[in-house]
């Protein structure tokens, strides 16, 4: 599914963020630092709190970046929803600061604590459509969705979020 909102193309496809070789930035939820310290190796010196994001050059791939965000850790739905919203807003802000033109985002893959797909889709749709309405450097926001459930849910929320936007141009299947 593709949806144009003003000058931003929002795409949904069933894939993995790692397989998006044609975008400037890849977004990942930061692993749990309590497990084995692997997070420290991913972003040296970074200690992120839930909701925070950091960007760095993608190792070995000039001109590309990865964004790491610390997702929710508790099952409190209201708090988890706010943290996911912060992660996405911060990731988009980092793309703007780096003047990037495209980013690939997961919906729920990689989160320590997962919230219902429909709730994650509603949050993601609101964040990216709001960004697209305001305009910016990002020309493509691609959701790399990990399941058929995500692929069937997110497009409905995107279309609903964009429905009242006069800058919405079209929606189509891939």
PyMOL commands that set and color helices and strands:
alter all, ss='L'
color gray80, all
select helices_A, chain A and resi 17-19+38-42+77-97+117-134+148-162
alter helices_A, ss='H'
color red, helices_A
select strands_A, chain A and resi 2-5+8-14+25-29+53-57+65-69+102-105+140-145+168-172
alter strands_A, ss='S'
color yellow, strands_A
deselect
rebuild
show_as cartoon
